[in-house]
Amino acid sequence: MIEAAPVAVVKTTSPDGTRAVGGALAAVVRPGDIVVLAGDLGAGKTTFVQGFAAALGVREAVTSPTFALVRPYTCGAAGAGGVRTILHADVYRLDRMAEVADLGLAELVEDEAVALVEWGDVAVAVLGGDVLQVRLDPGSGDGERLVTVTALGPSWAARAAAVRAAACGPATGTASGEEGS
């Protein structure tokens, strides 16, 4: 896995707070981007994607793609930066990195899409290494989550300040920006 310092750590206190962080980060994506989501079962990865998708105008219910592997969602007029489709993938059930590569996410996002990959932290190298990593961990209180956002690769490193500003914005909850890229 590629090592980098987090650009932001945000504490949320509810699923709505986790959705708000997802929605805020949707504002900084561009077609072709890949966002990998990490965290244990029940950490809030799909909840994060729900907020992200809503911010880009997705109107249908966003559910876990565990058994479908990849679910496409069409963005509405609100799609930021020309993003027309969200590809929501889950690589938890895949046994080998070759299976992740066979999904072709890097190729699929080239056509006005962005991919959000649950359990994607284990496949960063296969996904091209230029990804935004979002890690969700339980906080100290009931319902709390710590959302750690790390910019990996040159495209995301160049947008680290924008990512930090979005993640640490007033709508997302308690946050602390951290230096690094």
ChimeraX attribute file (.defattr): number of C-alpha atoms within 10 A of each C-alpha:
attribute: neighborCount
match mode: 1-to-1
recipient: residues
	/A:1	10
	/A:2	11
	/A:3	10
	/A:4	14
	/A:5	14
	/A:6	21
	/A:7	24
	/A:8	25
	/A:9	22
	/A:10	23
	/A:11	24
	/A:12	24
	/A:13	19
	/A:14	15
	/A:15	17
	/A:16	15
	/A:17	23
	/A:18	31
	/A:19	25
	/A:20	26
	/A:21	27
	/A:22	27
	/A:23	24
	/A:24	22
	/A:25	27
	/A:26	26
	/A:27	19
	/A:28	19
	/A:29	23
	/A:30	18
	/A:31	19
	/A:32	17
	/A:33	22
	/A:34	28
	/A:35	27
	/A:36	26
	/A:37	26
	/A:38	22
	/A:39	18
	/A:40	12
	/A:41	10
	/A:42	11
	/A:43	21
	/A:44	23
	/A:45	28
	/A:46	23
	/A:47	22
	/A:48	25
	/A:49	27
	/A:50	24
	/A:51	24
	/A:52	25
	/A:53	29
	/A:54	22
	/A:55	23
	/A:56	26
	/A:57	17
	/A:58	22
	/A:59	13
	/A:60	12
	/A:61	9
	/A:62	19
	/A:63	12
	/A:64	18
	/A:65	19
	/A:66	16
	/A:67	12
	/A:68	10
	/A:69	19
	/A:70	20
	/A:71	17
	/A:72	15
	/A:73	20
	/A:74	18
	/A:75	22
	/A:76	17
	/A:77	12
	/A:78	15
	/A:79	22
	/A:80	18
	/A:81	14
	/A:82	15
	/A:83	24
	/A:84	22
	/A:85	23
	/A:86	26
	/A:87	22
	/A:88	26
	/A:89	26
	/A:90	25
	/A:91	23
	/A:92	17
	/A:93	11
	/A:94	13
	/A:95	9
	/A:96	10
	/A:97	15
	/A:98	11
	/A:99	13
	/A:100	21
	/A:101	16
	/A:102	9
	/A:103	14
	/A:104	12
	/A:105	24
	/A:106	17
	/A:107	12
	/A:108	15
	/A:109	20
	/A:110	12
	/A:111	12
	/A:112	16
	/A:113	26
	/A:114	26
	/A:115	25
	/A:116	28
	/A:117	30
	/A:118	26
	/A:119	22
	/A:120	25
	/A:121	23
	/A:122	17
	/A:123	19
	/A:124	22
	/A:125	15
	/A:126	17
	/A:127	22
	/A:128	13
	/A:129	16
	/A:130	19
	/A:131	26
	/A:132	27
	/A:133	24
	/A:134	29
	/A:135	24
	/A:136	26
	/A:137	20
	/A:138	19
	/A:139	14
	/A:140	11
	/A:141	8
	/A:142	9
	/A:143	13
	/A:144	19
	/A:145	23
	/A:146	21
	/A:147	28
	/A:148	23
	/A:149	27
	/A:150	27
	/A:151	28
	/A:152	24
	/A:153	17
	/A:154	13
	/A:155	13
	/A:156	22
	/A:157	20
	/A:158	13
	/A:159	16
	/A:160	24
	/A:161	18
	/A:162	16
	/A:163	26
	/A:164	25
	/A:165	17
	/A:166	21
	/A:167	32
	/A:168	23
	/A:169	18
	/A:170	12
	/A:171	13
	/A:172	23
	/A:173	18
	/A:174	16
	/A:175	19
	/A:176	16
	/A:177	18
	/A:178	15
	/A:179	12
	/A:180	14
	/A:181	19
